[in-house]
Amino acid sequence: MGDICDMNDLERWLRSPEGQAHLEEIRQMLLGRTITEVSFSNEVHFIATTLHLDDGELFVVYEPSLEVEAIRGQFEEVIEREYYEDYPERRPSPPS
C-alpha cells in the first residue's frame, strides 16, 4: 500500500468510535501528569523520546526531526567526525 492508502486508513480510524476511544485513553493517561524524566533510545530508523510520568507510566514520542535521514541532513559533519572516531584507520590521508 502507498502513502495515500496509509493516510486514508488513518483518517478512517481517527473518525471511528474505536479510534476516538483509543485516543481518549491516551489523553486521560497524560492529562494532569508530570514528566519526571526524559530519555532517548536508538530505534534503528529514528531516536525515540520516552517521557517518564509521575505515576510510573512511560509514553514514547515520535519526533520527525529525530528520523535518521533528518539527522543525517542536519548533522552530516558530526556523523562523519564520529565515524572516524569509530574507524580512524579509514580516515583519508591529507593531500601531500
N, C-alpha and C positions, 0 to 999 in steps of 0.2 A: 504494500500500500504506500501511496505517496503522501507528501506533506498535507495536501488539501483533504485527503481522506482522514488523516490523523486530526486535523483541525476540526473537521465536521463532526467526527466522533466525540471529540472533547466538548464541542458546543452542545451536542445532544445530551451528553452526560450532565453538563452544567445545568441544563434546564429541567432535567428529570427530578422527580421527588427523591429518588435514591441518591443522586448526586448532591442535591441540596442538603439532604440529611447527613451525608458524609462530611460535607464542608462545615455544617453546623457543629458536628462533633469536634472537628479541628478548631473551630472558632472558640468553642467552650473550653477546650483544653488550654488555649492560650490566653483568653481574657482574664485579666487580673493577676496573671503570673508575673514573676520577676525572673529575669535572666540572671543566673548566678555565675555562669561561666560560659565561655565560647571557645570551641576547639575546632580544628581543621584536620581533614584527612584526605589522603590521596586515593581517589576512586577511579583511577586509570584514565578516564576521559575528562575529568573535572576534579576540582578540590571541593569537597563538601564542607559546609559550615554547620556545626552542631551546636544548638542552643541548649544549655543545661538549665532547666527551670527549677524554681524553688520547691516544687513538690516532688522532685526527683525524676520527672519525665524528661525525655530528650526530644528535641524537634530538629530535624535535618532540613536545612535550607539549601536550595539550588540557586546559585547566582551565576548568570551568563558570563560575567566578567572573569569567572574562575574556570571557564572551559579551557582545555588545553590549547586550542587554536587562538583564543583571545590572549592567553598568557604568552604564547609564542610571539604573537604580533606585537604586544606591548613590551615584552621583556627579552627580545631576541638576544641582545648583547649579554645580558645577565645569564641566560641559559647557556650561551656559548662559553662564557667565562667559567661557569660551574662545570660544564662538560670537560674542559681541560683540567679542572681540579681532579675530576674522576680519572681522566686519561691523559696525564701530562706527556706521555710518550707520543701522543698523536698531534701535539701542538706543532703547527708548521714552523719550519726553521725561518728565521728572519732572512730577507734577501741580502746577499753579500755584495 
